[in-house]
């Protein structure tokens, strides 16, 4: 890394009159640059991630997990977005091209996939900090005042512009979006302690016993994996971390060390949630993905796919599945994506992706069907996720206490993927 990049006294530094004219034409540095981390392997979502990147796992019928992070960016006016890919990059690249290529590059707006750079024997990122470090050339080219580092595998709604403003007003070097979970769930997250002024005093990564860190309501404040950094500060921290033997992770290494010598603040999600009702879910496992999907079907929904920031006539409205409230004897709504076909079937809390076909007599209870699934006449599905292109034969039963050809998750969810004893794959399925 060139010394001038790190050691400029007034970084990004004084510019000549000629450069000032050029910068007036290209106002890249005036808005935060966004880097979305989308390279995780997604082992806990297997077999759903066997042939696709974790961020493009379907959610809500016609959406993918990463769509919610990208929607937050676009609705917050942050439209210079790099998506750092790694595993199954083709599936993610295709989705970005098909869903997010409408931003005009001519005026400096884009969503661009960045493949992993081959600077290690495996070519894989060693951690989230390493992913950003290996792409410092992008940061140097743009030289923004702030960088927003996001995850591509969370479901939530946030105003990132408000996050950046509050970060700037606080004088912090880094700001971390925070939420809270019951202490029993905090073992899976980075727990934080912060003072009344919002300054973070301590990070505890995935504590074995979170109870000592809980508040009076038995909840622990956690790191939601959304960060706003002053660019100079971030670059300095990444360069220093690259020289040490660490996990090269932002939440585990960079920020816990930074709180001792720098200003690291917390920004509660509820304060920057459009509509005022905060919701955040890490959907990194089959059970968490299923639970978040079922949240869409409560009345009112725990999370509404319709973003209140969408302008009237927005193209995003066309992507929304139809919501059908409870049938007689059912306890929740169902979602029908465009081109789904349903015969005289019984649906109770089902999510149907595009091109799904459900034949007469079928029973679906708490069922998520990915694109192109076929459910035969009189088949029964309960608490299942059915992979794209799979056909459920007529009269088949899945999830109703059948013999042990089925492997359930800890929460009792069944995944019917290709290779499952009961599954048939439709000819030509993607």
WOJO-V186163 format. One record per backbone hydrogen bond with DSSP energy under -0.5 kcal/mol. NH is the residue of the N-H (numbers start at 1). CO is the residue of the C=O. E is the energy in kcal/mol with one decimal. If there is no record, write none. Layout:
# WOJO-V186163
nh=NH co=CO e=E
nh=NH co=CO e=E
This chain:
# WOJO-V186163
nh=5 co=2 e=-1.0
nh=6 co=2 e=-0.8
nh=6 co=3 e=-0.7
nh=7 co=3 e=-2.7
nh=8 co=4 e=-1.0
nh=11 co=8 e=-1.3
nh=13 co=10 e=-3.4
nh=20 co=16 e=-2.4
nh=21 co=17 e=-1.9
nh=22 co=18 e=-2.1
nh=23 co=19 e=-2.7
nh=24 co=20 e=-2.0
nh=25 co=21 e=-1.5
nh=26 co=22 e=-2.2
nh=27 co=25 e=-0.6
nh=28 co=26 e=-0.7
nh=30 co=27 e=-1.4
nh=31 co=28 e=-1.0
nh=33 co=146 e=-1.7
nh=34 co=80 e=-2.3
nh=35 co=148 e=-2.9
nh=36 co=82 e=-3.2
nh=37 co=35 e=-0.6
nh=37 co=150 e=-3.2
nh=38 co=36 e=-0.7
nh=38 co=84 e=-2.2
nh=45 co=42 e=-1.4
nh=46 co=43 e=-1.5
nh=48 co=45 e=-1.9
nh=50 co=47 e=-1.7
nh=53 co=88 e=-0.6
nh=54 co=40 e=-0.7
nh=56 co=53 e=-1.4
nh=57 co=54 e=-1.8
nh=59 co=63 e=-2.7
nh=62 co=60 e=-1.7
nh=63 co=59 e=-1.0
nh=65 co=57 e=-1.8
nh=66 co=55 e=-2.9
nh=67 co=64 e=-1.5
nh=68 co=65 e=-1.3
nh=69 co=65 e=-0.6
nh=70 co=66 e=-2.3
nh=71 co=67 e=-2.5
nh=72 co=68 e=-1.9
nh=73 co=69 e=-1.8
nh=74 co=70 e=-2.5
nh=75 co=71 e=-2.9
nh=76 co=72 e=-1.1
nh=77 co=74 e=-1.4
nh=78 co=73 e=-2.6
nh=79 co=77 e=-0.7
nh=81 co=79 e=-0.5
nh=81 co=110 e=-2.5
nh=82 co=34 e=-2.8
nh=83 co=112 e=-3.1
nh=84 co=36 e=-2.8
nh=84 co=82 e=-0.6
nh=85 co=83 e=-0.8
nh=85 co=114 e=-2.1
nh=86 co=38 e=-0.5
nh=89 co=86 e=-0.6
nh=91 co=88 e=-0.7
nh=92 co=88 e=-1.1
nh=93 co=89 e=-3.0
nh=94 co=90 e=-2.5
nh=95 co=91 e=-1.6
nh=96 co=92 e=-2.6
nh=97 co=93 e=-2.3
nh=98 co=94 e=-2.5
nh=99 co=95 e=-2.8
nh=100 co=95 e=-0.5
nh=100 co=96 e=-1.9
nh=101 co=97 e=-0.6
nh=103 co=100 e=-0.7
nh=105 co=103 e=-0.8
nh=107 co=104 e=-1.3
nh=108 co=105 e=-2.0
nh=109 co=104 e=-1.8
nh=110 co=79 e=-2.9
nh=112 co=81 e=-2.8
nh=114 co=83 e=-3.2
nh=119 co=117 e=-2.1
nh=129 co=248 e=-1.5
nh=130 co=248 e=-1.5
nh=131 co=127 e=-2.0
nh=132 co=128 e=-1.6
nh=133 co=129 e=-2.7
nh=134 co=130 e=-2.5
nh=135 co=132 e=-1.6
nh=136 co=133 e=-1.5
nh=138 co=135 e=-1.1
nh=139 co=135 e=-1.1
nh=140 co=136 e=-2.8
nh=141 co=137 e=-2.0
nh=142 co=138 e=-1.7
nh=143 co=139 e=-3.8
nh=145 co=29 e=-1.0
nh=147 co=229 e=-2.3
nh=148 co=33 e=-2.9
nh=149 co=147 e=-0.6
nh=149 co=227 e=-2.7
nh=150 co=35 e=-2.5
nh=150 co=148 e=-0.6
nh=152 co=37 e=-2.1
nh=155 co=281 e=-2.6
nh=156 co=154 e=-0.6
nh=157 co=279 e=-0.8
nh=159 co=272 e=-2.6
nh=160 co=158 e=-1.0
nh=163 co=159 e=-1.6
nh=164 co=160 e=-2.6
nh=165 co=161 e=-2.3
nh=166 co=162 e=-2.5
nh=167 co=163 e=-2.2
nh=168 co=164 e=-2.4
nh=169 co=165 e=-2.6
nh=170 co=166 e=-1.9
nh=171 co=167 e=-0.8
nh=171 co=168 e=-0.7
nh=172 co=167 e=-1.1
nh=173 co=263 e=-2.8
nh=174 co=263 e=-1.6
nh=175 co=228 e=-2.5
nh=176 co=265 e=-3.0
nh=177 co=226 e=-2.6
nh=178 co=267 e=-2.4
nh=179 co=222 e=-1.8
nh=181 co=220 e=-1.8
nh=183 co=218 e=-2.5
nh=185 co=182 e=-2.1
nh=186 co=182 e=-0.7
nh=186 co=183 e=-1.0
nh=188 co=185 e=-1.4
nh=189 co=186 e=-1.7
nh=191 co=189 e=-0.7
nh=191 co=204 e=-3.1
nh=192 co=221 e=-2.3
nh=193 co=202 e=-2.2
nh=195 co=199 e=-2.4
nh=198 co=195 e=-1.9
nh=200 co=264 e=-3.4
nh=201 co=193 e=-3.4
nh=202 co=193 e=-1.5
nh=204 co=191 e=-3.3
nh=206 co=189 e=-1.6
nh=206 co=204 e=-0.6
nh=207 co=204 e=-0.5
nh=212 co=209 e=-0.5
nh=213 co=210 e=-2.2
nh=214 co=211 e=-1.9
nh=215 co=219 e=-2.7
nh=218 co=215 e=-2.1
nh=220 co=181 e=-3.0
nh=222 co=179 e=-2.4
nh=223 co=190 e=-2.6
nh=224 co=177 e=-2.5
nh=227 co=149 e=-2.6
nh=228 co=175 e=-2.4
nh=229 co=147 e=-2.8
nh=230 co=173 e=-2.5
nh=231 co=145 e=-2.2
nh=234 co=230 e=-2.5
nh=235 co=231 e=-2.7
nh=236 co=232 e=-2.2
nh=237 co=233 e=-2.3
nh=238 co=234 e=-2.6
nh=239 co=235 e=-2.4
nh=240 co=236 e=-2.1
nh=241 co=237 e=-2.5
nh=242 co=238 e=-2.3
nh=243 co=239 e=-0.7
nh=243 co=240 e=-0.8
nh=244 co=241 e=-1.6
nh=246 co=244 e=-1.2
nh=253 co=249 e=-2.4
nh=254 co=249 e=-1.8
nh=255 co=250 e=-2.6
nh=257 co=253 e=-1.4
nh=258 co=254 e=-1.8
nh=259 co=255 e=-2.0
nh=260 co=257 e=-0.9
nh=261 co=258 e=-1.3
nh=262 co=258 e=-2.6
nh=264 co=262 e=-0.9
nh=265 co=174 e=-2.6
nh=265 co=263 e=-0.5
nh=266 co=198 e=-2.8
nh=267 co=176 e=-2.8
nh=269 co=178 e=-2.7
nh=271 co=268 e=-1.2
nh=272 co=269 e=-1.8
nh=273 co=270 e=-0.6
nh=274 co=272 e=-0.6
nh=276 co=273 e=-2.1
nh=278 co=276 e=-0.7
nh=281 co=155 e=-1.9
nh=283 co=153 e=-1.3
nh=283 co=281 e=-0.8
nh=286 co=44 e=-1.4
nh=289 co=285 e=-2.5
nh=290 co=286 e=-2.4
nh=291 co=287 e=-2.6
nh=292 co=288 e=-2.3
nh=293 co=289 e=-2.0
nh=294 co=290 e=-2.3
nh=295 co=291 e=-1.4
nh=296 co=292 e=-0.7
nh=296 co=293 e=-1.0
nh=297 co=294 e=-1.5
nh=298 co=295 e=-0.7
nh=300 co=298 e=-0.5
nh=302 co=295 e=-2.6
nh=303 co=295 e=-0.8
nh=305 co=303 e=-0.5
nh=307 co=305 e=-0.6
nh=310 co=307 e=-1.8
nh=314 co=311 e=-1.9
nh=317 co=314 e=-1.0
nh=318 co=314 e=-0.5
nh=318 co=315 e=-0.7
nh=319 co=316 e=-1.5
nh=320 co=316 e=-0.5
nh=320 co=317 e=-1.1
nh=322 co=336 e=-3.1
nh=324 co=322 e=-0.6
nh=324 co=334 e=-3.0
nh=325 co=323 e=-0.5
nh=330 co=327 e=-2.3
nh=333 co=297 e=-2.0
nh=334 co=324 e=-2.4
nh=335 co=350 e=-2.5
nh=336 co=322 e=-2.9
nh=337 co=335 e=-0.5
nh=337 co=352 e=-2.0
nh=340 co=337 e=-1.9
nh=341 co=356 e=-3.0
nh=343 co=358 e=-2.9
nh=345 co=343 e=-2.2
nh=346 co=362 e=-2.9
nh=347 co=345 e=-0.6
nh=348 co=364 e=-2.8
nh=349 co=332 e=-0.6
nh=351 co=367 e=-2.6
nh=352 co=335 e=-2.8
nh=352 co=350 e=-0.5
nh=353 co=351 e=-0.6
nh=353 co=369 e=-1.9
nh=354 co=61 e=-0.5
nh=355 co=338 e=-0.7
nh=356 co=353 e=-1.4
nh=357 co=373 e=-2.3
nh=358 co=341 e=-2.7
nh=359 co=357 e=-0.5
nh=359 co=375 e=-2.4
nh=361 co=344 e=-2.9
nh=362 co=359 e=-1.5
nh=363 co=379 e=-2.5
nh=364 co=346 e=-3.0
nh=365 co=381 e=-2.5
nh=366 co=348 e=-2.9
nh=367 co=349 e=-1.0
nh=368 co=384 e=-2.3
nh=369 co=351 e=-2.9
nh=369 co=367 e=-0.5
nh=370 co=368 e=-0.6
nh=370 co=386 e=-2.4
nh=372 co=354 e=-1.9
nh=373 co=370 e=-1.6
nh=374 co=390 e=-1.9
nh=375 co=357 e=-2.8
nh=376 co=374 e=-0.6
nh=376 co=392 e=-2.5
nh=378 co=360 e=-1.6
nh=379 co=376 e=-1.8
nh=380 co=396 e=-2.9
nh=381 co=363 e=-2.9
nh=382 co=398 e=-2.1
nh=383 co=365 e=-2.8
nh=384 co=366 e=-1.1
nh=385 co=414 e=-2.4
nh=386 co=368 e=-2.8
nh=387 co=385 e=-0.5
nh=387 co=416 e=-2.8
nh=389 co=371 e=-1.7
nh=390 co=387 e=-1.8
nh=391 co=424 e=-5.4
nh=392 co=374 e=-3.5
nh=393 co=391 e=-0.6
nh=393 co=422 e=-0.7
nh=395 co=377 e=-1.9
nh=396 co=393 e=-1.9
nh=398 co=380 e=-2.5
nh=405 co=403 e=-1.3
nh=406 co=403 e=-0.7
nh=408 co=406 e=-0.6
nh=409 co=413 e=-2.0
nh=412 co=409 e=-2.3
nh=414 co=383 e=-2.0
nh=415 co=407 e=-0.6
nh=416 co=385 e=-3.0
nh=416 co=414 e=-0.5
nh=417 co=415 e=-0.9
nh=420 co=417 e=-2.2
nh=423 co=420 e=-1.5
nh=424 co=391 e=-1.9
nh=426 co=389 e=-2.9
nh=426 co=424 e=-0.5
nh=429 co=426 e=-2.1
